[in-house]
Amino acid sequence: MLSLNSRPKRSEDAIWRSIEGEVVIMTSVGSEIHKLNKVGGVIWELSDGTKDFGEITSSICNHFNASFEIAQADVLEFGLQLANKNLLQITEANSYGK
């Protein structure tokens, strides 16, 4: 289960580019292409393994002037969707000694 302390990291198997403000992701085998909206693109770009979902949620709130509660639900749901597609690798907080 994802939490605000979970740290997402983009899969090394994903090939991606930001094109005209939108992120496009392709799996390494080229079987799937994912086009992210602006919010999804920011989440994707911040998912570098150094930030947890709490930090990413705060960035979304600041960038899009959203409430923390709504952004939190959206960020965690989106993170889960990408993890289920093997586009994100999730590390739990206890792995970092928190």
N, C-alpha and C positions, 0 to 999 in steps of 0.2 A: 504494500500500500504506500502510495506517495504521501509525503508530508512536506511542509514548508522547509524542513531541514534536509530533504533529499537534494542531491546535486546531479543535475542532468548534464550529459556530455554528448555532443553529436557523434554519431557512429562514424568510424573511419571508413566504412563501406559506402557512405552516402557522399554523392557528388552534388555540390550546390553552388548556386550563383545568385546574387542579388541583381535583378534586372528591372530597371525603372521603378525602384522602390518596393518590388515584390520579390520574395524568395522562391526560387524554383529548386526542388530537390529531386535527384534521380538516384535510384539504387545502383550499386556498382554493376549489377548485371543488366541494367537498363530496362528492367521489366515494368517498373512503375515510375511515374513522374508525379510529384506533388507540388502544387502551387499554393503558397501560403499568402494570406492577407497580411496587412500591415502589422497587426497585433501578433499574429503567428510568426511573422518574419522577425520581429524584435525578440520574441521568446527564443526562436531558433538561434539567432545570432548571439544571444546572451548565454546559451547553453554550451559553455566551453569547459565545464567541469570545475571551474573555480568559484562559481556562484551557486547558492542554493535557491530553491523555488521561492523562498521568502524574499531574497534580494531581487530576484527577477520580478516578483509581484510588485514590489515597491517601485521598481523601474517602470513597469507598465502603468502604475497609478500616476506617477509623475509625468510620463510621456503622453498619456491619453486622458489625464484628468478623470480617472475612474476611482470608485470607492474600493478600499482594500478588500472588503468582503466579496464583492462581485469579481474583482480581478483575481483574487485567490482561487475561487471556484473555477474560473475559466482557465487560469494557468495550470492548475493541477489536472484538470480534465484534458487539456490539450497535451500536456506532458505525458499523460497516460496513453493517449491515442498514439503519439509518436513512439513511445516505448513499445507498445504492442505491435507496431510496424517495424520494430528493430531499427528505427532511425535515431533513437536516443538510448544511451546507456545510463542507468540510474544507479547512483551510489548512495546508500543510506548514511545518515549522519554519524551513526556509531562507528562507521569505518574511518571516520576522521577524528575520532576521539572526543567528540562533543558530548 
